[in-house]
Amino acid sequence: MTIISRGAPTKPLADKAPGHPFPWRALLPVGVAVLIALLPAPEGLAPYAWYYFALFAGVIVALMVEPLPGGAVGLIGVTTAAVLAPYVLFAPAELAKPGFKVASAALAWALSGFSNATVWLIFGAFMFALGYETTGLGRRIALMLLNLPMAKARGF
């Protein structure tokens, strides 16, 4: 089966920034997140919320400079937040509750976005669109519809 690509050819990550052997695209988001985390939290903001903001800012910078595709950046951000859950997601009062399990609560938080039916609807729509574009099925259906007798009678 031959796959026909109609878009511009994609370049590997190393070719996107010629003359930049230093991996600044990968290190810039990490540097921003660490720098913000090292700054003191604003008055009235809990330190764990400030660390969460630092992680969020790092993910936003990574989405802007694109060291990896957007989906991978988002998945890395969610995974990092889940791994650093005691420092990023939960208040000390929550951590001190008897019976509170950080690992299970962090996993529940990380997977909660995937339980929404709307997320899966959008994902499915993107997959169908990618399939139609890759296989040319949409074009074939359109040409088949133009060959119907009604379309010929109307002058299409």
N, C-alpha and C positions, 0 to 999 in steps of 0.2 A: 504494500500500500504506500503510495507516495503522498507526502504531505506538502502542500503548496503554501508557502508563506507569502502574503501580499504586503507585509509591512517592511520597514527598513531593517536591514540585517542588524542584529544586536551584537555588541562588542563585549568581549570579556571584561571583567572589572579592571584588570591591569591595563587594558587599552583605553579605558575611559579617561584616564588622567595621565597622558604621556608626559614624561619628564618629572614625574613625582614618584620616585621609588619608595619614599617614606609613606607608610599606610595611614595618612592623615585622616582619610574618610572613616576608618575604623576607630581611630584613637580619639578623634574630636568628640564624639558623643560620650565616651567614657570620661574624658577630661572634663567636659561640662558637668556631668553628673557628679563627679568627685569634687569639683570646685564648689558647686552649689551646696553639696552635703557638708563640706568643711566650713562654710560660712555659718555664722550663728543664726539660729531660727529667729524670725521676727517676733516681737512682743505679742504674747497671747496665742502663739501657734505652738503646738506640741512638737517636740523633736522628731517623733516618728512620722508626723504629717509632713514635716520639712524634708525628711529623707525620702518620703514618697514623692514629694514634689521634685526633688533632685532627680530621682529615677524617671519621672514623667518628662522632665525637661531633656534628659539624655535621650529618651526615645524620640521625642519631637525633633531634636537635632539629627538623630540618625535617619529619621524619615526625610529630612531635608537634604542631607548630603549623600544618602543612598549607598552605604557601604555594602548592603545586601538588599534584596527585594523587600518591599514594605511588609509583606506577610511574615517574613522571617524576622524582621525587626520587631514587629508586634509580638510574635511568639517569644522571642528572647526577652522582651520587656516583661511580659506576664510571668515567664519562668523565673526571671530574676526577682521579681516582686514576691513570688511564692517561696523562693529559697530564702530570701531575706525577710520573711514574714515577721519574725519577732521584733525586727528593728524598723520595719516599714509599714506594716499593715495594722498592727494591733497596739492599743494603748496598754501601758503597764497595768492598769486596773483589770483589763481583760485577761492579760497573761497571768495575773495573780489569782484568778478565780479557780477554785478547786474543780478538777475534772476537765479544765480547758486544755484541749490538745491542739497545739500550734500546727502540727503537720496536717491534721485532718481539716482544720479550719482554713488553712492556706490552700490546700488542694480544692476544697469546696469553693473558695473565692476564685481561684484560677479557672475552674471549669464552669462557673456559673454563667458566663457569657455564652457558652455553647449550648445551654439548655433552652435558650430562647428560640422559638420557632421562626421568628422573623430573620434571625441570623442565617438559619439554614435555608430559608426561602431565597435570600439574596445570594448565598453561596451557590445554590442550585441554579439560579438564573445565570450567574456568571459562568458556571460550568457548561450549561446548555449553549450560551452565546459563544464560548470558546470552541465547543464542538461544531457548531454551525459554521463558524469562520474557518476552522482548520480543515474540515471535510468539504466545504463548499456546498453543504446541504441546502442552505437558504437560497443560494443562486439556482440550484437545480429545481427546488420547489417553485420558485418564481417563474422559471422558464417553462416548467410543466403547466403551471396555471395559465400562462400566456398561450399555450397550445390547445387549451380547451375550446370547444365549439362556441361557447358564449363569448369568449374574448375575441375570436375571429369575426363573429357577427357584429360586434361593436366597433371593430376597426382597430383593435389594439395590436 
